[in-house]
Amino acid sequence: MPSARHRVVAPLVLPGPFRAAVFDMDGLLLDTEPLWHDAERELLEAHGDTFTEADLHASHGKALSDLALLYAERLGLTAEAIELEIARMMEAHYVAGAPLREGAGELVTALRGRIPMAVASNTSATLVHAALAASGLGFLTVVVSGQDIERPKPLPDVYLAACAALGVDPADAIAFEDSPLGVRSAHDAGMAVIGIPEHGTDLLAAGADLVLESLAEVAVEP
């Protein structure tokens, strides 16, 4: 485990001391959280249940496998059946194209060719590639999925694997996250972590080094 992460202060200007950048996707690069909640709502309504505000908060940032466990007993279905059902719904949403979050397209485009980048997600890599391609970010080809390696966030494995794929020490890489689960994952991997919160979530308490309102606040060296 790396011992000394680079210090992060505002204003954040990249690359700076960082040799790589790793991004979450859902809710960070792409505004897909509403699509996931739509899929959950469709799932529950198809089985005679109702998606509530409590469900929205309970499911934020969770891997598909954890979502399936969340609803399995409640719906009287197996977790495997729920995973397949939600995955089918999300594939359709992703292929239709999800809107970019503020500043996301500009930032990754400006960093392209400057430092290596990866996407570290709890969503399966197949769905991540489909979503990125449909949203114009298909050049982000290095994707690591906690779902696929069966060690999802908040465990650090997905970020450790992303840094390994990029050939960098986690202490020399910076991560961008929107959820407490993701922040803990990147922090425990030994990376500097920038939080871009949704729903007013306290990402500093989760371990973020710096919290910004959007990726538009990140500058890139000329």
N, C-alpha and C positions, 0 to 999 in steps of 0.2 A: 504494500500500500504506500503510495507516495506520501511524503511527510510535509512538504511545504508548498501550499498552493500560492499562486501569484495573488498579490493584493489587488482588489478591485475598488476603484473609486469613480465617482461621477465628475465630469462627463466621461462616459466610456467611449474610447476610440480604439478600434481594432485595425490591424492585428495586435499592435502593442507588443506585450511580452508573450502573447499566446501563439502556439504553433498549430492549433486546430480549434475548430468550433463544432459543437454537437448540439443539435436542436431536437426538442420534442416536436411532435407534429400536431396532434389533436389539441386544439385550443391555443396553440402557440404559433405555428406557421399558418395553419389553416383553421378557419372558424367552423370546426366540425362538431363541437360540443352540442349545438342544437340538433345536428343530424343524429348523433348517438342517442340523445334524449327522445327524438322522434321515433327511432327504432325501438327503444324501450317501451315507449307509449304504445306503439303498434303491437309489440309483443304482448303486453299486458292486456290490452283491449281485445286482442284476438282470443285470449283465454278468459275473458269475462272479468278482468281486474281493471284497476285504475292507477295511472301513473301520478304520483303526488309530489309535492314540493320536497317532502322528506326523501323520496326516492331520488330526486334530482341531486340533492346534496350527498346522499349516501353513495351514489355511483360515480361521482366526479373523479376522474383520473384513474379509475380502476381498469385493469386488464379485462378482456372479454371473458376469460376463464373465471375471474372473480365475480363479474357481473352474473354469469350463469349460475354460480353458487348462490349468489344473493337472491335469485328468483326461483331456484329449483324447487325447494320445499314449498314455497308459497304457492306455486302453480301446480305442484304435483307432477312435475316433469323431471327428466334426468338433466343434469348439467350439460351433458353432451348434446342433447336435443335442443336445448336453449342456445348453446353456442352456435350451432348450425343455423338456427332460425335467425338470430341477430346478424350473423355474418352475411347471410344472403341479403338481408335488408340493407346492411351497410355497404355492401359491394355496389348495389344499385345507386345509393346516395353518393358514394365516392366517384364512381364512373361519370355521374352527372356533373361532377365538379363542385368543389367546395370553395367558398370565397377565401381570399387571403386575409390574414390579420394585418392590421395597420403596420406598415413598414417592413413586413416580412419579405416580399418580393424584392424590394429595393436593397435590403441588407444582404441577402444571400447572393443576389446578382453582383453586388459590389465586391463581395468577398470571393467570388468565383475566380479561381486562378491565383488568388493571393495566399490563401491557406487552405489545407484540406478540410472538408466538411462532411458530417455524417448526420443521419437522423436516428435517434434512439427512441423507440416507441413501445408502448404496451400493446399496440395493434399488430396483427400479423404482417410480416414483410410484404406478402402478396397484396394486401389491401393498401399498405402504405405506398408501394410503388404505383398502384392504380390511382390513388388520390393525388400523389405528386404529379404524375403525368397529366392528369386531367386538369390540374390547376396551374400548369405551366412551370412546375419546378422539377421536371423529370431529370434535370442534370444532377440532382442530388441522388446519386446512384448507390452510395454506401448507406445501407439501412440495416439496423440491428433491432430485432424484435424480442422483447421480454416474453412475449407469448410463445414465440418459436423456440427459444432456448429454455422455456419452462422455469425461468427465474425472473419474473416480472418485477417492475418497480413496486414497492420501495426498496427492494434489494438492489445493490449496486452493480450487479452483473451486466446489465444491458449497457451501462456507460463504460464499464471496464472493457467490454467486448468492442464497443464502438471505437474507443481509443486504440485498442490493439489493432483493429482493422485499418486505422489511419496511420499506425506506426508511431504513435506519440505517447509519452508518459502522461497519465491523467493530470498530474500536477502542472503540465504545460498546456492544458486544454481548458476551454471555457464552455460551459453548458448553459442553455436557455430553457427555462421551464415555466409552466403556468400553474402547477398543482403542488400541494405539499408532498404528495407521494413521489413525484418526480424530483422535486428539490432534494428530498432526503436521499434518493437514489444517487444523484450526481454528487452531492456533498460527501456521502459515504464512499464514493469511488475516489475521492481526493481531488475533485475538480473545483475550480472557481465556478460559482453558480449565480446566474442572473435570473431573478424572478420577474415574470410579467403576469401579475395575478388577474384572475377573473373572479367575479362575485365578491370582491372585497376581501379575499382570503389573505391571511397574514403569512406571507412567505418568508419573512425574516425569522419568525419563530420556528419555521421548518428547517432553517439553515441556509437561506439565500445570503450571499455576500452583499448583494445590491438589488434593490427593487426599482423597476422602471414602470411607467404607465404603458409603454408600447415599444416595439422594436424600432420604431421611427426615431427614438431617442439615442440609438446607437450610431455613432459616426464611424466612418472608415477613412483611414489615412490616405491622402492623395498619392 
